């Protein structure tokens, strides 16, 4: 396909493409030489004097170019250089001058030269893509108020890091949630509640983050006392010992014989045999109080007792209890006629009145992890005996959980199951994926669901004490997407913009060469002092 250049002679338009480029380059170089050789037009339209023998000529030239030209009378033009050249010649000599210049030129010189112009442009583009690695999230949360009372709404705020997208809350009161901002929770009774949060993102599931929330009643007083001897006679001095909890500030004793005391640990003597209902009332600021009454039998201590005192002993199950799990205590004391027991579970955070027990085989639930020194005192007619043992309570309740990635999609659906269970001493895992496949380890491989439907996946765990917990989740598999059902998004096509005769748009090498040509023509007209627009500029090149 040939190209025709507007405003050029027909013989030039018929030349091959490469020849036109060469001629344009040559023409621009000649124009530069002419710019440096032709005398400027004076203000009175006359030219300066020439042809003087042994005359010294001084020329200063400044030109603008984007190409490098080499001429016989050496002329070099660059984009950013400025130079002053001085040449001396006689009438019978040919002067050779070298000049380097930029911008607009004003010069007086005579030279004949042939120039070849070469323009080269190189463009390099580099693109760099950076992939960001997603890190495993870290679960964390805060709550308010810090010391709630029963029935008070507690607000939980997620403070996890690592941009989690999945959440699982367990509030320790039977309620769970799977959103970032869970609803406020209330706790109906005093006690310690273990709240846990597990978060997940594309990298996997975090470890569970747990906090203990202590819900305390405003009135934490629990009145209790002991006395010795346990079977006094009339006239014996009886020592009463306060064993109340809740930090009372005042004590009021009523010995049921029209006497009393306000000491914390008083002594009292009953003058006659009989049964006395001794009452202790404790109080503290805020108007809180609590009362306990015990019956003391006076006068039966004169009976001579034979035999040995008992030997206290006990055991408990499970042997490694955890927070929130009941511990069963069993009396294993020996001795004849044991008829009285007193347990102290050493649980200072128990505000329900169950820190002590007089049952033979009681149960107690610890709401905080740690070591507790549990004591048992037993009595028979010969006396009493006490024993203490340390019970260690673990930190986390048994809690079966797992995550599925993804939990829904089109058949065939490949699902990755990740165990998120919490608890100490987990010994067995029983997975059932709902599609006929089972697994008995903690980390199953990917599971494929080939057919559409809703599948119930479950995980049951068991710890070393035989306790179990189970968790289930529905996996939804949609029908496979067929080619006919797919919607093809049309690909937009570019619409060429028509090029008018005077738009100035040029393709390929002609854009560069004609641009240079037009620029040199304008520079030459400015140098010669011609204000008119050149009439032979190239405005467009069209494909024919």
Secondary structure, 3 states (H helix, E strand, C coil): CCEEECCCCHHHHCCCHHHHHHHHHHHHHHHHHHHHHCCCCCCCCCCCCCCCCCCEEEEEECCCCCCEEEECCCEEECCCCCEEEEEECCCCCCCCCCEEECCCCECCCCCCCCEEEECCCCCCCCCCCCCCCCCCCECCEEEECCCCCCCCEEEEEECCECCCCEEEEECCCCCEECCCCCCCEECCCCEEEEEEEEEEECCEECCCEEEEEEECCCCCCECCEEEECCCCCCCCEEEEEECCECCCCEEEEECCCCCEECCCCCEEECCCCEEEEEEEEEEECCCEEEEEEEEEEECCCCCCCCCCCCECCEEEECCCCECCCEEEEEECCECCCCCEEEEECCCCCCCCCCCEECCCCCEEECCCCEEEEEEEEEEECCEEEEEEEEEEEECCCCECCEEEECCEEECCEEEEEEECCECCCEEEEEEECCCCCEECCCCCCCEEECCCEEEEEEEEEEECCCCEEEEEEEEEEECCCCCCCCCCCCCCCCCCCCCCCCCCCCCHHHHHHHHHHHHHHHHHHHHCCCCCCCCCCCCCEEEC
